[in-house]
Amino acid sequence: MKAMVAVVLWMAAGMAWGQAAVHCGACDEWNQPQAPFKVYGNTWYVGTKGLSALLVTGPQGHVLLDGALPQSAPLIRKNIEALGFRIEDVKLILNSHSHWDHSGGIPALQRASGAQLAASAWSAREMAAGHNIEGDPQFDPADRIRTEKITKVRLVADGETVSVGPLRLTAHLTPGHTPGSTAWSWQSCEQDECRNVVYADSLTPVSADGFHFSGDATHPDITASFRASIAKLAALPCDVVVSTHPGFTDTFDKLAARTPGHNTFVAPGGCKALAEESARNLEKRIATERAERR
């Protein structure tokens, strides 16, 4: 009888974690498991192969950044626990932007931890809708992927600092990829050597068909604010950078190249390099949009 109850509970837990799975062309690849690892100091990578999630640990509780896909939640929890930490000690979850590949796992992780969620006002509106909304470059009324709605969110403004015990993380709004995109920064220390860590949000000009970043009859021109976001990222104090998609900052190449005497994640100038690549991609997109109008 006890065995049967255990099986039923196990099945129920599995359904609770997996019931909101999202299916997309890249989702299976993005959601491949990745063993967790230390980035620097008290900053740890706990995400999947294709979607970053970071854990910043502290004596009075931990901060988790992003939740990847809905089906990524159990992988992230497993990674946190594999490092020797408890999901129940995550006190705060921070969001980069509200697309389902970065916020989809947050509801399950929030329930498991009891943590507060903090995000920009725009991201909060989109997460409350459970799908991309108008004004988002990827909004497509004919093709809406829906995820669990999130309604309890602490709103953060540009430059605002949030804390858990001695941990201090600062929000930097970088609108462009979405109107609510947010980079986060903090300091992590090893043997009294502290480094500025940046979790950089996507700065890629990806959109649904028909959206023009340079504006049209139905959308305003947002290229100036997009360029300003790129410049803001480039100017941040930045010794260590990890992007929301790990490939944007060569996360696993750095991991493979790291040695006991050389932490390849410590690379001042990483935010500037990411910003320069983002600027090139944006200018290519703007040129394409202008060519289409000729």
N, C-alpha and C positions, 0 to 999 in steps of 0.2 A: 504494500500500500504506500509506504514512504517513497519507494522507488518511483511509483506511478505519479505521485504528487510532484516529485523532483522533476520528472520529465515534462509534466504539464507546465510547471513554473518556468523551466528552461525554454520551452516552446513559446510561451507567452512573452518572455523577455526578448527572444529573437524577433518575434513579430513586432514588438514595440520599437526595437532599433531599426528594423528594416522596412516598415510599412510605407514610408514615404520616399522610397528610392526613386531617383531621377534617371531617366534613360536618354542618352545623347550619343552622338557619334564618337566623342572622345572620352566619355565617362568611364568606361572600363579601363582604359589606359591611365587616366588620371587617378583612378582609385586603386591602383596596384599597391600592395603593402610596401612600406619602407621602414626598416629598423630605425628606432629613434637614436639621436646622438646629440652630444653637447656641441653647441656652436661656439659659445664663449662664456665663461663664468657661469652665471645662473640662468643662461639662455639656452634652451633646448629645442631641437627640431622634433616635432611629434606628428607631422603630417604624413601624407601619402607620397607616392612617387611623383605625382603631377600637381598636387595642390598643397601649398604650405600651410602649416599651423605651428605656432611657436608657443612654448611654455616658459614663462619667467617665474622662477621659484623664489620664495621668501619665507622667513620664519613665522610669519603670521598669515600665510596663505599665498596662493599662486595666481598668476594671471595667464589666461589662455587667449591667444590671438587667432581668430577664425575657426571655423568648424567644417570647412570643405563641403562635400556633398552630403545629403542625408545618409547615404549608405557608408560614408566615411566615419561617422560618429563612433562605431565600435572599434574601428582601427585606431582612432586617435586616443580613445580611452585605454585601449590595450597598450599603446605606446607610452602613455603617461605612467601606467602602472608598471610597465617593464623597466622603467627608469627608477622605480622604487618610490614613486609619489602616489598619492591617493586622489582620485577624481573629486572626492568630497572636500579636499583642501583647495580646490580651485574656487576662488572667491569672486573673480571678475573675468568676464569674457569680453574681448574687444573685437570689433568688426572692421575690416578694411573697406569692403563695399558689399552691397546687398544682393548681388547676383547669387543664384542658387548654388553655384560651385564654390562659394566661399562662406555663405551663411546657412546653407541647407542642413548642415549637421548641428547647428547651434541649439535648436530646441531640445534634442535628445541629450546633448551634453549639459545644457542648462538644468534639465530635470535631474540628471544624474548627480550633479554637483551642488545644485541650489544656488549657483552663482548669479550675480547681477550681470546684465548685458549692457554695454555702452557702445553707442554709435552716433554718427552724425544725424541731424534731423531728417535729411533726405533719405538716408539709408533706413531710418526707423519707419518712415512712411511706406517705403517699398517692402520692407519685411512684414509690416502689418497687413499689406495687401496679399502677400503670399505669391506674388508674381511681378515681373517687370511692369512699371507703370509709365504713362506718357511723360515725356521729358527725358527718359532714359534712352540713350542712343540705340540700345538693343530692344526697345519696346516694339513688339509686333502683335497687333490685336488678333491676327489670324493664327498665331503660333505661340501660345502662352504655356510655358512649363510652370506648373504650380507646386509649391512646397507649403509645409505647415506655416501658418501665420504666427508671427511673433509680435505681441502687443505690449509687453512690459520692457521698455528700453530707457535707459538713462541717456539723455541727449548730451552730446559734447560739442563744444564750439571750437573753432580754430584756435590753437595755442593753449587749450585747456589741459591741465594735468590731472590725472586720476591716480589713486593710490590704493595699495593694500599693504598695511604696515609700512615698512621702509621703502617699498617699491614705488617708484614714481614713473609714470609713462605719459607722454605728451602727444596730443592729437595735432596733426597737421593736415588740414583739408586741402586736397589736391584734385578738384573737380576736373573732369575730362572724360575718362572712361565711363564714369557715371557722375551725376551732379553731386553725389555724396561721398565720393572716394576720399579715403583718409589714410595717410601714412602715420605710423606711430614710432616714437623714439624713446630711448631710455639708456641708462648706463648699466653695464655689467662689469664686474671686477674679478680679477684673478690675482691672488697674492699681492693685493694692494695696487694692482695696475688696472685702472678703469678705462673702459672703451665705450664710445658712443655707438649704440646699436640702432639701426633703422629697419623697420619692417615696411618696405615700400609697396604701396598699392599699385595696381596695374595702371599704366599710362599709355595704353594702346588704343588707337582710334578704330575700335571694332564696333560695327553697328548692324542693325537690321537693314534690309534693302530699302532704299528710298530716303535714308537719313543722311543729311549733309552737315558735317561739322562746321563748314563755312557758311551755313545758313541757306534758307530757301523760303518759299512762300509760307511754309508751315512751321519752320524751326528757326530760331535765332542763330546768328553767327556766334559760336562759342570758342573760336580759335584763340582769341586773346586770353581768355581765362585758362584754356588748356596750356598755352605757352607759359603763362604765369605759374601754373602748377608744376610744370617741368623745371622752371627756373628755381622754384621753392625747394624742390627735391635736391637739385644740384647744390644749393647753398647750405643744406643742413650739415651740422657737425656729424661726421659719418666715418667711423672706423670699420664697422661691420654692417653689411647690408644683406638682407634676404628679401626676395620679392614674393608676392602672393603665388605666382607660378615659379617654382624653383629654377626652371631653366633660364629665366630672364636674368638671373644673377649667377649662373653657373654653379649652383649650390652643390650638386653631386660631383662635379669636377673638382671643386675645392675640397670636398670631403675625401675624395680618392687621393688627392695630392698632399693632404696634410700628413705631417710627421710629428713625432714627439717633441721635436725642437722647433717646429715651425707651424703655426696655426694659419693656414691659408685663408681662413675667413677674415682675419685681420688684414684689411687691404684698404687703407685710406684712399679716397678717390673713387670708391665703388659707386656711391650715389651719383657722382658727377658722370661717370661712364654710363650708368643706366639712363640718366637724363639725356645725355647726348644721343644715345640710341633711340630713345623715345622721341626726341625732337626730329630726328631724321625720318622716323616712321610717320610722324604727324605731317611733316612737310610733303612727303610723298602722297599722303592721302589728300591733302589740300590741293596739290597739283592735279591729281586724278579727278577730283570733283570739278575743278575749273575746266579741265579738258572736256569733261562730259557736257558742259554748258555751251561749248562752242558750236 
